[in-house]
Amino acid sequence: MGPPEVLNQVEKVSVEVKRIEERQSAMGIVEKFDCIAKILNVQVSETKYLKANLLTFASNLEEIRRVARPGPRVALILNFIDGSPILAGKDTSGDGVLKMIGATNVFSDIDGWKPATRESLLARNPDYLVITDRGLKAQGGMAGLEKNPALRLTSAIKESNVYALDGMALLGFGPRTLETAILLSKKLK
């Protein structure tokens, strides 16, 4: 949640704000679930079933990550600015979800979400592109991606290895992220 300035303003008007540490991993999601349940005073007996499901997903993801070595080479696109794809670098939720499934983020050497040039995409030449539904729609669907000068010559586009997913489910690092990560891992085989 943010930006920090807004949270500080909210706190100044006597609204209680709880900050929960974000660990971008399957177990980090389970820990966040536990933390929120505790903040809301939800009894363990009431969260038992949901937590068991989350732990099953987390266990499945750990197995997927373990056997995925070396993982598929992926570029994850959040959206576009002036036709340039905004890609997940290290320490982003996009990088975190790729790590959860054992995929190789071809942009893991950059910090944060950054626009990519045609040259950087061609040099890294991802085998797969993962994009948010919103990003795909903003680019004009698959036809728009295929015409995009930064993307059209990548192996991912040439082989039609492009997968669009709901951005919040993929990158929100809530319970839906676990299921979405498992779904993505199946698509990247």
Backbone as CSV, one residue per row, in Angstrom:
resi,resn,N_x,N_y,N_z,CA_x,CA_y,CA_z,C_x,C_y,C_z
1,MET,0.848,-1.159,0.000,0.000,0.000,0.000,0.900,1.229,0.000
2,GLY,0.495,2.223,-0.649,1.333,3.405,-0.663,0.770,4.456,-1.589
3,PRO,1.514,5.467,-1.850,2.883,5.723,-1.422,2.960,6.062,0.067
4,PRO,4.163,6.009,0.651,4.331,6.237,2.090,3.764,7.572,2.564
5,GLU,3.844,8.589,1.725,3.333,9.904,2.124,1.835,9.845,2.410
6,VAL,1.105,9.075,1.602,-0.338,8.952,1.790,-0.633,8.211,3.090
7,LEU,0.110,7.144,3.348,-0.087,6.409,4.607,0.183,7.302,5.813
8,ASN,1.207,8.124,5.722,1.503,9.048,6.815,0.366,10.032,7.027
9,GLN,-0.238,10.516,5.952,-1.382,11.429,6.063,-2.576,10.727,6.700
10,VAL,-2.816,9.486,6.308,-3.930,8.717,6.876,-3.717,8.544,8.378
11,GLU,-2.492,8.230,8.778,-2.198,8.067,10.209,-2.405,9.366,10.977
12,LYS,-2.122,10.497,10.355,-2.251,11.797,11.020,-3.703,12.155,11.330
13,VAL,-4.659,11.527,10.644,-6.068,11.799,10.929,-6.657,10.697,11.812
14,SER,-5.781,10.064,12.575,-6.151,9.074,13.595,-6.768,7.791,13.043
15,VAL,-6.411,7.426,11.829,-6.824,6.135,11.287,-5.671,5.168,11.547
16,GLU,-5.984,4.082,12.203,-4.937,3.110,12.518,-4.479,2.407,11.239
17,VAL,-3.180,2.392,11.024,-2.588,1.740,9.866,-1.664,0.648,10.379
18,LYS,-1.862,-0.564,9.900,-0.981,-1.677,10.248,-0.154,-2.009,9.018
19,ARG,1.146,-2.043,9.192,2.049,-2.399,8.096,2.465,-3.852,8.292
20,ILE,2.290,-4.615,7.236,2.627,-6.031,7.280,3.813,-6.254,6.361
21,GLU,4.826,-6.905,6.903,6.027,-7.170,6.106,5.661,-7.987,4.875
22,GLU,6.213,-7.591,3.752,5.945,-8.280,2.483,7.122,-9.175,2.145
23,ARG,6.902,-10.471,2.259,7.891,-11.438,1.779,7.308,-12.053,0.527
24,GLN,7.965,-11.864,-0.580,7.423,-12.322,-1.854,7.785,-13.781,-2.094
25,SER,7.061,-14.616,-1.364,7.229,-16.059,-1.458,5.905,-16.705,-1.074
26,ALA,5.801,-17.980,-1.344,4.566,-18.702,-0.997,4.341,-18.668,0.518
27,MET,5.384,-18.950,1.288,5.222,-18.920,2.742,5.008,-17.497,3.252
28,GLY,5.529,-16.511,2.541,5.266,-15.124,2.908,3.774,-14.805,2.832
29,ILE,3.084,-15.395,1.860,1.629,-15.197,1.738,0.913,-15.847,2.907
30,VAL,1.338,-17.047,3.289,0.729,-17.739,4.435,0.962,-16.923,5.709
31,GLU,2.168,-16.411,5.882,2.477,-15.590,7.060,1.638,-14.314,7.072
32,LYS,1.432,-13.712,5.903,0.606,-12.507,5.817,-0.845,-12.835,6.217
33,PHE,-1.342,-13.980,5.763,-2.689,-14.431,6.133,-2.799,-14.538,7.661
34,ASP,-1.809,-15.179,8.285,-1.814,-15.327,9.746,-1.791,-13.971,10.437
35,CYS,-0.972,-13.065,9.935,-0.841,-11.738,10.528,-2.150,-10.958,10.451
36,ILE,-2.799,-11.011,9.297,-4.068,-10.292,9.133,-5.146,-10.907,10.030
37,ALA,-5.174,-12.227,10.114,-6.150,-12.891,10.998,-5.934,-12.447,12.442
38,LYS,-4.679,-12.345,12.846,-4.369,-11.919,14.220,-4.799,-10.474,14.447
39,ILE,-4.494,-9.593,13.487,-4.888,-8.178,13.608,-6.401,-8.058,13.744
40,LEU,-7.133,-8.895,12.998,-8.598,-8.834,13.020,-9.218,-9.675,14.133
41,ASN,-8.374,-10.265,14.982,-8.835,-11.117,16.088,-9.681,-12.295,15.625
42,VAL,-9.330,-12.876,14.512,-10.020,-14.055,14.014,-9.388,-15.265,14.692
43,GLN,-10.213,-16.109,15.248,-9.726,-17.280,15.972,-9.071,-18.278,15.027
44,VAL,-8.045,-18.954,15.504,-7.326,-19.953,14.713,-8.296,-21.011,14.199
45,SER,-9.266,-21.379,15.011,-10.242,-22.409,14.594,-11.036,-21.950,13.364
46,GLU,-11.203,-20.646,13.205,-11.954,-20.113,12.074,-11.108,-19.997,10.803
47,THR,-9.805,-20.011,10.948,-8.926,-19.869,9.780,-8.281,-21.202,9.386
48,LYS,-8.532,-22.227,10.163,-7.855,-23.512,9.983,-7.995,-24.068,8.571
49,TYR,-9.205,-24.086,8.048,-9.459,-24.655,6.721,-8.743,-23.847,5.628
50,LEU,-8.913,-22.522,5.673,-8.261,-21.675,4.669,-6.745,-21.786,4.743
51,LYS,-6.207,-21.784,5.953,-4.757,-21.884,6.096,-4.254,-23.233,5.573
52,ALA,-4.992,-24.290,5.807,-4.592,-25.610,5.296,-4.516,-25.588,3.773
53,ASN,-5.479,-24.941,3.130,-5.446,-24.814,1.668,-4.237,-24.008,1.212
54,LEU,-3.973,-22.905,1.903,-2.819,-22.079,1.539,-1.517,-22.862,1.699
55,LEU,-1.417,-23.628,2.775,-0.206,-24.430,2.995,-0.044,-25.504,1.926
56,THR,-1.145,-26.059,1.456,-1.082,-27.048,0.370,-0.555,-26.392,-0.903
57,PHE,-1.107,-25.222,-1.231,-0.613,-24.489,-2.406,0.873,-24.161,-2.254
58,ALA,1.268,-23.692,-1.068,2.671,-23.332,-0.822,3.566,-24.560,-0.987
59,SER,3.123,-25.685,-0.497,3.899,-26.928,-0.639,4.016,-27.330,-2.111
60,ASN,2.913,-27.219,-2.836,2.930,-27.532,-4.272,3.895,-26.618,-5.021
61,LEU,3.901,-25.345,-4.658,4.802,-24.398,-5.312,6.262,-24.707,-4.987
62,GLU,6.527,-25.123,-3.773,7.898,-25.481,-3.412,8.373,-26.659,-4.265
63,GLU,7.511,-27.627,-4.481,7.859,-28.776,-5.322,8.046,-28.339,-6.778
64,ILE,7.172,-27.478,-7.267,7.291,-26.955,-8.643,8.624,-26.239,-8.806
65,ARG,8.967,-25.398,-7.842,10.227,-24.644,-7.898,11.421,-25.594,-7.858
66,ARG,11.335,-26.607,-7.030,12.451,-27.538,-6.867,12.752,-28.291,-8.158
67,VAL,11.714,-28.718,-8.879,11.934,-29.518,-10.092,12.076,-28.665,-11.357
68,ALA,11.889,-27.374,-11.251,11.905,-26.500,-12.442,13.301,-26.091,-12.881
69,ARG,14.334,-26.583,-12.243,15.694,-26.130,-12.564,16.236,-26.794,-13.796
70,PRO,16.862,-26.114,-14.732,16.782,-24.652,-14.828,15.397,-24.254,-15.319
71,GLY,14.894,-23.188,-14.772,13.544,-22.759,-15.090,13.436,-22.093,-16.441
72,PRO,12.217,-21.995,-16.940,12.001,-21.310,-18.219,12.426,-19.845,-18.132
73,ARG,12.911,-19.305,-19.244,13.388,-17.914,-19.321,12.201,-17.001,-19.647
74,VAL,11.870,-16.125,-18.711,10.632,-15.349,-18.780,10.905,-13.855,-18.601
75,ALA,10.149,-13.034,-19.326,10.061,-11.597,-19.058,8.623,-11.327,-18.634
76,LEU,8.442,-10.620,-17.529,7.105,-10.326,-17.022,6.816,-8.852,-17.241
77,ILE,5.736,-8.580,-17.984,5.354,-7.213,-18.359,4.155,-6.769,-17.533
78,LEU,4.313,-5.640,-16.863,3.215,-5.060,-16.092,2.276,-4.283,-17.000
79,ASN,2.852,-3.408,-17.824,2.072,-2.525,-18.680,3.019,-1.899,-19.702
80,PHE,2.554,-0.872,-20.378,3.362,-0.183,-21.383,3.301,1.317,-21.150
81,ILE,4.411,1.983,-21.406,4.453,3.445,-21.416,5.008,3.850,-22.768
82,ASP,4.197,4.564,-23.539,4.593,5.000,-24.881,5.113,3.837,-25.726
83,GLY,4.471,2.689,-25.602,4.845,1.514,-26.391,5.971,0.685,-25.815
84,SER,6.648,1.197,-24.768,7.737,0.438,-24.149,7.184,-0.429,-23.021
85,PRO,7.508,-1.719,-23.049,7.022,-2.586,-21.979,7.702,-2.264,-20.651
86,ILE,6.919,-2.227,-19.584,7.436,-2.043,-18.230,7.626,-3.441,-17.653
87,LEU,8.898,-3.787,-17.396,9.251,-5.151,-17.021,9.645,-5.282,-15.564
88,ALA,9.406,-6.476,-15.026,9.756,-6.786,-13.646,11.246,-7.066,-13.527
89,GLY,11.916,-6.247,-12.735,13.298,-6.517,-12.373,13.321,-7.156,-10.998
90,LYS,14.513,-7.205,-10.395,14.614,-7.820,-9.069,13.892,-6.966,-8.036
91,ASP,13.514,-7.629,-6.963,12.805,-6.995,-5.847,11.461,-6.409,-6.261
92,THR,10.798,-7.057,-7.210,9.426,-6.691,-7.580,8.536,-7.895,-7.312
93,SER,7.251,-7.658,-7.252,6.318,-8.766,-7.098,6.383,-9.696,-8.307
94,GLY,6.669,-9.136,-9.485,6.811,-9.970,-10.677,7.979,-10.929,-10.562
95,ASP,9.105,-10.424,-10.078,10.272,-11.279,-9.856,9.953,-12.327,-8.793
96,GLY,9.239,-11.918,-7.763,8.881,-12.844,-6.682,8.034,-14.008,-7.173
97,VAL,7.056,-13.729,-8.022,6.195,-14.805,-8.512,6.970,-15.728,-9.450
98,LEU,7.884,-15.179,-10.240,8.702,-16.027,-11.109,9.613,-16.922,-10.273
99,LYS,10.170,-16.392,-9.201,10.996,-17.206,-8.305,10.167,-18.314,-7.663
100,MET,8.912,-18.007,-7.301,8.059,-19.016,-6.655,7.883,-20.251,-7.523
101,ILE,7.919,-20.078,-8.838,7.693,-21.229,-9.719,8.989,-21.731,-10.356
102,GLY,10.106,-21.169,-9.919,11.388,-21.625,-10.438,11.727,-21.122,-11.822
103,ALA,11.025,-20.113,-12.298,11.320,-19.540,-13.613,12.510,-18.590,-13.503
104,THR,13.183,-18.385,-14.610,14.313,-17.459,-14.672,13.825,-16.122,-15.215
105,ASN,13.915,-15.090,-14.395,13.548,-13.742,-14.815,14.718,-13.186,-15.614
106,VAL,14.530,-12.989,-16.915,15.629,-12.506,-17.756,16.011,-11.055,-17.444
107,PHE,15.223,-10.372,-16.628,15.534,-9.001,-16.223,15.850,-8.906,-14.727
108,SER,16.327,-9.995,-14.132,16.620,-9.997,-12.699,17.841,-9.158,-12.337
109,ASP,18.565,-8.661,-13.317,19.738,-7.844,-13.031,19.412,-6.345,-12.962
110,ILE,18.149,-5.981,-13.168,17.754,-4.575,-13.025,16.919,-4.433,-11.760
111,ASP,16.883,-3.247,-11.201,16.113,-2.994,-9.982,14.731,-2.469,-10.320
112,GLY,13.723,-3.052,-9.713,12.367,-2.529,-9.819,11.711,-2.755,-11.170
113,TRP,10.630,-2.007,-11.379,9.892,-2.043,-12.642,10.504,-0.996,-13.561
114,LYS,10.964,-1.413,-14.735,11.635,-0.487,-15.648,11.149,-0.689,-17.075
115,PRO,11.110,0.404,-17.850,10.811,0.245,-19.274,11.992,-0.444,-19.959
116,ALA,11.693,-1.281,-20.918,12.747,-2.016,-21.636,12.872,-1.491,-23.053
117,THR,14.080,-1.473,-23.535,14.324,-1.094,-24.919,14.257,-2.341,-25.800
118,ARG,14.121,-2.120,-27.076,14.123,-3.228,-28.030,15.439,-3.999,-27.916
119,GLU,16.528,-3.265,-27.783,17.842,-3.910,-27.711,17.955,-4.812,-26.483
120,SER,17.453,-4.339,-25.330,17.566,-5.161,-24.117,16.694,-6.409,-24.212
121,LEU,15.530,-6.278,-24.836,14.672,-7.453,-25.009,15.286,-8.449,-25.981
122,LEU,15.837,-7.961,-27.060,16.464,-8.867,-28.031,17.699,-9.537,-27.445
123,ALA,18.476,-8.805,-26.665,19.679,-9.379,-26.057,19.324,-10.487,-25.073
124,ARG,18.218,-10.329,-24.356,17.813,-11.321,-23.352,16.910,-12.384,-23.954
125,ASN,16.213,-12.042,-25.014,15.375,-12.938,-25.802,14.615,-13.978,-24.973
126,PRO,13.608,-13.536,-24.216,12.872,-14.481,-23.374,12.124,-15.523,-24.204
127,ASP,12.042,-16.725,-23.653,11.272,-17.792,-24.293,9.781,-17.634,-24.037
128,TYR,9.447,-16.939,-22.944,8.053,-16.710,-22.572,7.871,-15.264,-22.157
129,LEU,6.696,-14.725,-22.461,6.274,-13.432,-21.934,5.054,-13.671,-21.070
130,VAL,5.074,-13.104,-19.883,3.912,-13.104,-19.004,3.511,-11.649,-18.883
131,ILE,2.237,-11.376,-19.077,1.749,-9.999,-19.096,0.432,-9.921,-18.345
132,THR,0.175,-8.793,-17.732,-1.113,-8.608,-17.072,-2.200,-8.446,-18.134
133,ASP,-3.398,-8.836,-17.779,-4.533,-8.653,-18.700,-4.654,-7.196,-19.121
134,ARG,-4.480,-6.300,-18.165,-4.579,-4.866,-18.444,-3.500,-4.425,-19.430
135,GLY,-2.285,-4.933,-19.244,-1.193,-4.596,-20.155,-1.457,-5.094,-21.563
136,LEU,-1.985,-6.314,-21.669,-2.297,-6.874,-22.984,-3.385,-6.050,-23.674
137,LYS,-4.399,-5.692,-22.922,-5.489,-4.892,-23.485,-4.983,-3.523,-23.931
138,ALA,-4.125,-2.898,-23.112,-3.593,-1.573,-23.446,-2.749,-1.606,-24.717
139,GLN,-2.144,-2.742,-25.004,-1.294,-2.857,-26.189,-2.093,-3.291,-27.416
140,GLY,-3.384,-3.557,-27.244,-4.207,-3.953,-28.383,-4.253,-5.458,-28.592
141,GLY,-4.104,-6.220,-27.511,-4.175,-7.683,-27.598,-2.921,-8.277,-28.236
142,MET,-3.024,-9.544,-28.590,-1.879,-10.244,-29.187,-1.412,-9.571,-30.475
143,ALA,-2.346,-9.078,-31.263,-1.958,-8.409,-32.517,-1.068,-7.201,-32.215
144,GLY,-1.386,-6.468,-31.155,-0.568,-5.326,-30.776,0.812,-5.742,-30.288
145,LEU,0.875,-6.827,-29.527,2.180,-7.325,-29.065,3.046,-7.753,-30.245
146,GLU,2.413,-8.417,-31.198,3.154,-8.913,-32.369,3.698,-7.777,-33.230
147,LYS,3.087,-6.592,-33.134,3.560,-5.428,-33.899,4.525,-4.558,-33.097
148,ASN,4.595,-4.772,-31.802,5.431,-3.931,-30.955,6.899,-4.126,-31.322
149,PRO,7.602,-3.040,-31.689,8.992,-3.175,-32.146,9.932,-3.757,-31.095
150,ALA,9.623,-3.568,-29.817,10.482,-4.102,-28.764,10.254,-5.598,-28.545
151,LEU,9.102,-6.107,-28.954,8.752,-7.490,-28.649,8.702,-8.429,-29.853
152,ARG,8.393,-7.907,-31.007,8.030,-8.757,-32.144,9.109,-9.743,-32.583
153,LEU,10.373,-9.470,-32.300,11.441,-10.373,-32.728,11.885,-11.349,-31.635
154,THR,11.241,-11.301,-30.465,11.621,-12.221,-29.387,11.114,-13.633,-29.688
155,SER,11.798,-14.601,-29.152,11.361,-16.002,-29.293,9.962,-16.183,-28.733
156,ALA,9.657,-15.499,-27.635,8.338,-15.638,-27.016,7.223,-15.272,-27.986
157,ILE,7.371,-14.178,-28.690,6.350,-13.755,-29.654,6.347,-14.692,-30.858
158,LYS,7.516,-15.007,-31.387,7.591,-15.883,-32.560,6.962,-17.251,-32.301
159,GLU,7.106,-17.762,-31.073,6.577,-19.082,-30.725,5.195,-19.017,-30.077
160,SER,4.613,-17.816,-30.001,3.313,-17.597,-29.349,3.302,-18.078,-27.900
161,ASN,4.401,-17.846,-27.214,4.514,-18.202,-25.798,4.258,-16.966,-24.942
162,VAL,3.023,-16.493,-25.007,2.613,-15.291,-24.280,1.406,-15.655,-23.435
163,TYR,1.475,-15.326,-22.147,0.388,-15.657,-21.244,-0.046,-14.420,-20.478
164,ALA,-1.325,-14.105,-20.576,-1.897,-12.949,-19.889,-2.693,-13.441,-18.685
165,LEU,-2.479,-12.768,-17.557,-3.146,-13.146,-16.314,-3.630,-11.889,-15.593
166,ASP,-4.623,-12.062,-14.731,-5.121,-10.973,-13.909,-3.974,-10.416,-13.066
167,GLY,-3.737,-9.127,-13.172,-2.610,-8.494,-12.500,-2.638,-8.615,-10.987
168,MET,-3.788,-8.408,-10.374,-3.847,-8.501,-8.906,-3.675,-9.944,-8.437
169,ALA,-4.239,-10.882,-9.153,-4.069,-12.287,-8.776,-2.605,-12.698,-8.922
170,LEU,-1.954,-12.207,-9.955,-0.565,-12.566,-10.217,0.406,-11.848,-9.286
171,LEU,0.198,-10.556,-9.065,1.199,-9.725,-8.415,0.819,-9.211,-7.030
172,GLY,-0.407,-9.477,-6.590,-0.886,-8.926,-5.319,-0.340,-9.607,-4.082
173,PHE,0.237,-10.764,-4.221,0.775,-11.560,-3.129,-0.213,-11.737,-1.995
174,GLY,-1.446,-12.077,-2.423,-2.482,-12.524,-1.513,-2.772,-13.984,-1.841
175,PRO,-3.797,-14.560,-1.244,-4.103,-15.975,-1.476,-4.264,-16.357,-2.948
176,ARG,-4.840,-15.477,-3.767,-5.020,-15.812,-5.192,-3.690,-15.963,-5.922
177,THR,-2.647,-15.315,-5.424,-1.345,-15.409,-6.078,-0.822,-16.838,-6.071
178,LEU,-1.104,-17.582,-5.018,-0.642,-18.973,-4.952,-1.255,-19.799,-6.084
179,GLU,-2.566,-19.714,-6.240,-3.234,-20.461,-7.311,-2.784,-19.984,-8.690
180,THR,-2.631,-18.686,-8.841,-2.219,-18.122,-10.120,-0.800,-18.563,-10.473
181,ALA,0.073,-18.619,-9.483,1.450,-19.072,-9.719,1.468,-20.530,-10.183
182,ILE,0.640,-21.361,-9.574,0.561,-22.769,-9.994,0.050,-22.857,-11.438
183,LEU,-0.985,-22.096,-11.746,-1.512,-22.052,-13.108,-0.425,-21.611,-14.105
184,LEU,0.316,-20.560,-13.744,1.376,-20.074,-14.613,2.457,-21.133,-14.811
185,SER,2.811,-21.825,-13.769,3.863,-22.854,-13.902,3.456,-23.935,-14.896
186,LYS,2.168,-24.250,-14.942,1.681,-25.258,-15.905,1.750,-24.723,-17.328
187,LYS,1.508,-23.450,-17.488,1.553,-22.850,-18.838,2.992,-22.771,-19.365
188,LEU,3.952,-22.628,-18.470,5.342,-22.430,-18.886,6.103,-23.731,-19.100
189,LYS,5.401,-24.823,-19.250,6.098,-26.104,-19.459,6.270,-26.390,-20.919
